[in-house]
Amino acid sequence: MIFYIPQDTTALALGSEAVARALQTAGIEPVRNGSRGLFWLEPLLEVTTDQGRIAFGPVAAKDIPSIIDALASDPASHVLYQGEVAEIPYLKSQQRLTYARAGLGDPVCLDNYKSLNGFKGLKKALQMTAQQIVDQVKDSGLRGRGGAAFPAGIKWQTVHDAGKDGCQKYIVCNADEGDSGTFADRLVMEADPYQLIEGMIIAGLAVGADQGYIYLRSEYPLAHKLLNIAIDRAVQANFLGENIQGCGKTFHLEVRLGAGAYICGEETSLLESLEGKRGMVRAKPPLPAIEGLFGMPTVVNNVLTLAAISTILAEGAATYQNFGMGRSRGTLAIQLAGNIKCGGLIELAFGVTLREVVEDYGQGTYSGRPIRAIQVGGPLGAFLPESQWDTPMDYEAFAAIKAMIGHGGIVVFDDTADMAAQARFAMEFCVVESCGKCTPCRIGSVRGVEVIDRIVANENRDNNLILLHELCDTMEFGSLCAMGGMTPYPVRSALAHFPQDFLLQEAAGASLQDTAGASLQDTAGAASQETAAQGEN
């Protein structure tokens, strides 16, 4: 029998290290795998048996003796028995492309990665021209998973065509995952780091870059450790460095730590930080694809975007295109968090509804109370009431209801949540995290907190409501980047859908919904144009 116990951050936080020690005390040396994203079952102990790979969870150290006894007789008799891992409905019903290898073995074991079709995409890419690789990415329909969903292939084509022959180009991975309720990037780096490395090598081959950087937030020390181990082993195996696999191409890769500023998730702030400066937003144009890191053409993509590349090259653009709906192709990493019974990571093709995710997978709230609101897309995402939960998760469908998918993070609130307080938190978040370069974001967010406080305190309510909407307009249209431009999203959605939390009368609430609805429509259009122009990763 082979025993697996995860070593990723979530499993460790839930006690997997103590479980590993209990196994060692019993004379069993477990394989430290990554999590499969079923966080509500972590620590999830997996065991290979004649009946297949079975699971027990959530396991504590004190459960190990009884589990070992059960394995010797009837595993299904144990109260923590979950059956075959692959048959657990939460996992079985998913459409895993990016996370297909997550949890299957030691994440930094190169032989394990290769045995699971690892580097299949790279080997194909080494036989292709740079333009053919770019064409594969364009044909796949892959859009940046970092938030704005800009077509990845168009960005790659721009970098491919930029600069003179032989000019220095860079691949930068945005691993500064900072949205509330998001952990998909971390799970890739902790459960399958070679997939990201492979995607970055392919990106380098496609655009003519020989140097890559992973910009990682410092709050991810385990990901940092595993990435460095994986990079060292990839170098030793000649998948990184000079003359990769004898093809004559070169690609070097380093991990650089950021200090954990939210604004450094914005690509130009990230580049400033990577150059050793304070992370502040750059005005666009020029786009980073033209003048990026150190003024040279640069691909800046999110972890999930680059991780998807290996699958696209390995299985073909058409295969990837077959998942999804409309212009949203492939799969989406949905992170289910907040007040939810079964939190975790779910990978599904675009098109699943929010209700299916929170009710079928999440199984409702952890508190057992009714769900009141769902925030999608991080702290700057809109709060969605139940009337909008049947909307398919598709970039265009969400834009039509004045919301965004962003990085795929979902945070659930039960009926005790105070949405006025959440709106205030959105403004306060901007106060803390603004880089301070532009006045609408820096000052507008401070004034926003003050105005919301006055509204809730019933001070000159009508005039302050007007002022809040005007303030939101200023932030939307006057901010230099999406940080200030999208802060009004949660504020206006809370006003529109939960007016009673602002102590509004019903009549005033109805009027406000009309006003806020019109403003939200303007917001969605403006934000969409802005983010598209920025070409976020």
Solvent accessible surface area in square Angstrom, and as a share of the most:
residue,aa,sasa,rsa
1,M,135,0.60
2,I,86,0.43
3,F,14,0.06
4,Y,22,0.08
5,I,0,0.00
6,P,3,0.02
7,Q,33,0.15
8,D,0,0.00
9,T,55,0.32
10,T,22,0.13
11,A,0,0.00
12,L,65,0.32
13,A,86,0.66
14,L,92,0.46
15,G,28,0.27
16,S,0,0.00
17,E,73,0.33
18,A,37,0.28
19,V,1,0.00
20,A,2,0.01
21,R,135,0.49
22,A,23,0.18
23,L,0,0.00
24,Q,83,0.37
25,T,123,0.72
26,A,53,0.41
27,G,69,0.67
28,I,36,0.18
29,E,133,0.59
30,P,9,0.06
31,V,46,0.26
32,R,51,0.19
33,N,1,0.00
34,G,0,0.00
35,S,0,0.00
36,R,23,0.08
37,G,0,0.00
38,L,1,0.00
39,F,26,0.11
40,W,79,0.28
41,L,7,0.03
42,E,7,0.03
43,P,5,0.03
44,L,2,0.01
45,L,0,0.00
46,E,2,0.01
47,V,0,0.00
48,T,39,0.22
49,T,26,0.15
50,D,145,0.75
51,Q,124,0.55
52,G,28,0.27
53,R,51,0.19
54,I,4,0.02
55,A,0,0.00
56,F,0,0.00
57,G,1,0.01
58,P,66,0.41
59,V,4,0.03
60,A,42,0.33
61,A,36,0.28
62,K,164,0.69
63,D,21,0.11
64,I,2,0.01
65,P,83,0.52
66,S,51,0.33
67,I,1,0.00
68,I,52,0.26
69,D,98,0.51
70,A,9,0.07
71,L,16,0.08
72,A,94,0.73
73,S,91,0.59
74,D,73,0.38
75,P,25,0.16
76,A,60,0.46
77,S,81,0.52
78,H,23,0.10
79,V,136,0.78
80,L,31,0.15
81,Y,67,0.25
82,Q,61,0.27
83,G,15,0.14
84,E,78,0.35
85,V,2,0.01
86,A,64,0.50
87,E,87,0.39
88,I,10,0.05
89,P,105,0.66
90,Y,15,0.06
91,L,19,0.09
92,K,123,0.52
93,S,63,0.41
94,Q,17,0.08
95,Q,74,0.33
96,R,40,0.15
97,L,33,0.16
98,T,13,0.07
99,Y,4,0.01
100,A,57,0.44
101,R,39,0.14
102,A,2,0.02
103,G,0,0.00
104,L,51,0.26
105,G,7,0.07
106,D,47,0.24
107,P,6,0.04
108,V,11,0.06
109,C,42,0.25
110,L,23,0.11
111,D,102,0.53
112,N,40,0.21
113,Y,5,0.02
114,K,85,0.36
115,S,85,0.55
116,L,55,0.27
117,N,94,0.48
118,G,6,0.05
119,F,0,0.00
120,K,70,0.29
121,G,1,0.01
122,L,0,0.00
123,K,108,0.46
124,K,89,0.38
125,A,1,0.01
126,L,35,0.17
127,Q,154,0.68
128,M,50,0.22
129,T,79,0.46
130,A,35,0.27
131,Q,62,0.28
132,Q,90,0.40
133,I,1,0.01
134,V,0,0.00
135,D,52,0.27
136,Q,50,0.22
137,V,1,0.00
138,K,80,0.34
139,D,85,0.44
140,S,0,0.00
141,G,20,0.20
142,L,2,0.01
143,R,23,0.08
144,G,1,0.01
145,R,10,0.04
146,G,26,0.25
147,G,22,0.21
148,A,23,0.18
149,A,4,0.03
150,F,47,0.20
151,P,38,0.24
152,A,1,0.01
153,G,1,0.01
154,I,89,0.45
155,K,13,0.06
156,W,0,0.00
157,Q,33,0.15
158,T,41,0.24
159,V,0,0.00
160,H,52,0.23
161,D,92,0.48
162,A,12,0.09
163,G,53,0.51
164,K,175,0.74
165,D,152,0.79
166,G,86,0.83
167,C,30,0.18
168,Q,66,0.29
169,K,17,0.07
170,Y,24,0.09
171,I,0,0.00
172,V,0,0.00
173,C,0,0.00
174,N,10,0.05
175,A,0,0.00
176,D,7,0.04
177,E,11,0.05
178,G,29,0.28
179,D,30,0.15
180,S,50,0.32
181,G,23,0.22
182,T,14,0.08
183,F,21,0.09
184,A,0,0.00
185,D,1,0.01
186,R,24,0.09
187,L,1,0.00
188,V,1,0.01
189,M,0,0.00
190,E,0,0.00
191,A,4,0.03
192,D,7,0.04
193,P,0,0.00
194,Y,1,0.00
195,Q,0,0.00
196,L,0,0.00
197,I,0,0.00
198,E,1,0.01
199,G,0,0.00
200,M,0,0.00
201,I,0,0.00
202,I,0,0.00
203,A,0,0.00
204,G,2,0.02
205,L,18,0.09
206,A,0,0.00
207,V,3,0.02
208,G,53,0.51
209,A,5,0.04
210,D,60,0.31
211,Q,27,0.12
212,G,0,0.00
213,Y,22,0.08
214,I,0,0.00
215,Y,5,0.02
216,L,0,0.00
217,R,25,0.09
218,S,49,0.32
219,E,94,0.42
220,Y,25,0.10
221,P,94,0.59
222,L,29,0.15
223,A,0,0.00
224,H,49,0.22
225,K,122,0.52
226,L,5,0.03
227,L,0,0.00
228,N,59,0.30
229,I,53,0.27
230,A,0,0.00
231,I,13,0.07
232,D,80,0.42
233,R,97,0.35
234,A,0,0.00
235,V,76,0.44
236,Q,149,0.66
237,A,34,0.26
238,N,52,0.27
239,F,8,0.03
240,L,2,0.01
241,G,8,0.08
242,E,113,0.50
243,N,77,0.39
244,I,0,0.00
245,Q,76,0.34
246,G,58,0.56
247,C,47,0.28
248,G,57,0.55
249,K,102,0.43
250,T,37,0.21
251,F,1,0.00
252,H,71,0.32
253,L,13,0.06
254,E,71,0.32
255,V,19,0.11
256,R,99,0.36
257,L,88,0.44
258,G,5,0.05
259,A,99,0.77
260,G,18,0.17
261,A,40,0.31
262,Y,39,0.15
263,I,10,0.05
264,C,7,0.04
265,G,26,0.25
266,E,17,0.08
267,E,3,0.01
268,T,1,0.01
269,S,0,0.00
270,L,0,0.00
271,L,0,0.00
272,E,28,0.13
273,S,28,0.18
274,L,13,0.07
275,E,34,0.15
276,G,70,0.67
277,K,110,0.47
278,R,170,0.62
279,G,13,0.12
280,M,50,0.22
281,V,4,0.02
282,R,56,0.21
283,A,62,0.48
284,K,47,0.20
285,P,116,0.73
286,P,65,0.41
287,L,62,0.31
288,P,8,0.05
289,A,9,0.07
290,I,79,0.40
291,E,86,0.38
292,G,0,0.00
293,L,0,0.00
294,F,110,0.46
295,G,40,0.39
296,M,59,0.26
297,P,7,0.04
298,T,1,0.00
299,V,0,0.00
300,V,1,0.00
301,N,1,0.00
302,N,8,0.04
303,V,0,0.00
304,L,10,0.05
305,T,0,0.00
306,L,0,0.00
307,A,0,0.00
308,A,3,0.02
309,I,0,0.00
310,S,4,0.03
311,T,19,0.11
312,I,1,0.00
313,L,5,0.02
314,A,9,0.07
315,E,80,0.36
316,G,22,0.21
317,A,7,0.06
318,A,75,0.58
319,T,56,0.32
320,Y,5,0.02
321,Q,61,0.27
322,N,120,0.62
323,F,48,0.20
324,G,23,0.22
325,M,70,0.31
326,G,59,0.56
327,R,148,0.54
328,S,0,0.00
329,R,45,0.16
330,G,0,0.00
331,T,6,0.04
332,L,5,0.03
333,A,7,0.05
334,I,0,0.00
335,Q,0,0.00
336,L,2,0.01
337,A,21,0.16
338,G,48,0.46
339,N,41,0.21
340,I,12,0.06
341,K,116,0.49
342,C,11,0.07
343,G,15,0.14
344,G,0,0.00
345,L,0,0.00
346,I,0,0.00
347,E,1,0.01
348,L,13,0.06
349,A,15,0.11
350,F,7,0.03
351,G,25,0.24
352,V,22,0.13
353,T,27,0.16
354,L,0,0.00
355,R,60,0.22
356,E,74,0.33
357,V,0,0.00
358,V,0,0.00
359,E,73,0.33
360,D,91,0.47
361,Y,24,0.09
362,G,0,0.00
363,Q,99,0.44
364,G,19,0.18
365,T,10,0.06
366,Y,175,0.66
367,S,57,0.37
368,G,67,0.64
369,R,117,0.43
370,P,89,0.56
371,I,28,0.14
372,R,45,0.16
373,A,0,0.00
374,I,0,0.00
375,Q,14,0.06
376,V,1,0.01
377,G,3,0.03
378,G,2,0.02
379,P,4,0.03
380,L,10,0.05
381,G,0,0.00
382,A,2,0.02
383,F,3,0.01
384,L,2,0.01
385,P,18,0.11
386,E,90,0.40
387,S,102,0.66
388,Q,30,0.13
389,W,6,0.02
390,D,84,0.44
391,T,19,0.11
392,P,41,0.26
393,M,0,0.00
394,D,6,0.03
395,Y,22,0.08
396,E,67,0.30
397,A,24,0.19
398,F,0,0.00
399,A,43,0.34
400,A,73,0.57
401,I,37,0.19
402,K,52,0.22
403,A,5,0.04
404,M,37,0.17
405,I,1,0.01
406,G,5,0.05
407,H,12,0.06
408,G,0,0.00
409,G,0,0.00
410,I,0,0.00
411,V,24,0.14
412,V,2,0.01
413,F,29,0.12
414,D,8,0.04
415,D,55,0.29
416,T,91,0.53
417,A,19,0.14
418,D,73,0.38
419,M,0,0.00
420,A,3,0.03
421,A,49,0.38
422,Q,46,0.21
423,A,0,0.00
424,R,77,0.28
425,F,100,0.42
426,A,2,0.01
427,M,0,0.00
428,E,73,0.33
429,F,34,0.14
430,C,0,0.00
431,V,58,0.33
432,V,110,0.63
433,E,42,0.19
434,S,21,0.14
435,C,15,0.09
436,G,20,0.19
437,K,100,0.43
438,C,26,0.16
439,T,78,0.45
440,P,25,0.16
441,C,7,0.04
442,R,97,0.35
443,I,68,0.34
444,G,5,0.05
445,S,0,0.00
446,V,49,0.28
447,R,104,0.38
448,G,0,0.00
449,V,18,0.10
450,E,64,0.29
451,V,3,0.01
452,I,1,0.00
453,D,56,0.29
454,R,79,0.29
455,I,0,0.00
456,V,57,0.33
457,A,62,0.48
458,N,95,0.49
459,E,87,0.39
460,N,100,0.51
461,R,37,0.14
462,D,103,0.53
463,N,87,0.44
464,N,9,0.04
465,L,18,0.09
466,I,102,0.52
467,L,76,0.38
468,L,0,0.00
469,H,17,0.08
470,E,96,0.43
471,L,25,0.12
472,C,0,0.00
473,D,56,0.29
474,T,71,0.42
475,M,0,0.00
476,E,10,0.05
477,F,119,0.49
478,G,40,0.39
479,S,13,0.08
480,L,62,0.31
481,C,7,0.04
482,A,11,0.08
483,M,9,0.04
484,G,0,0.00
485,G,2,0.02
486,M,17,0.08
487,T,0,0.00
488,P,0,0.00
489,Y,8,0.03
490,P,0,0.00
491,V,0,0.00
492,R,1,0.00
493,S,2,0.01
494,A,0,0.00
495,L,0,0.00
496,A,4,0.03
497,H,57,0.26
498,F,9,0.04
499,P,15,0.10
500,Q,102,0.45
501,D,27,0.14
502,F,0,0.00
503,L,103,0.51
504,L,16,0.08
505,Q,137,0.61
506,E,160,0.72
507,A,83,0.64
508,A,44,0.34
509,G,3,0.02
510,A,59,0.46
511,S,67,0.44
512,L,15,0.07
513,Q,80,0.35
514,D,109,0.57
515,T,66,0.38
516,A,0,0.00
517,G,28,0.27
518,A,60,0.47
519,S,18,0.12
520,L,7,0.04
521,Q,117,0.52
522,D,87,0.45
523,T,1,0.01
524,A,12,0.10
525,G,33,0.32
526,A,24,0.19
527,A,8,0.06
528,S,61,0.40
529,Q,136,0.61
530,E,39,0.17
531,T,17,0.10
532,A,52,0.41
533,A,71,0.55
534,Q,13,0.06
535,G,7,0.07
536,E,27,0.12
537,N,6,0.03
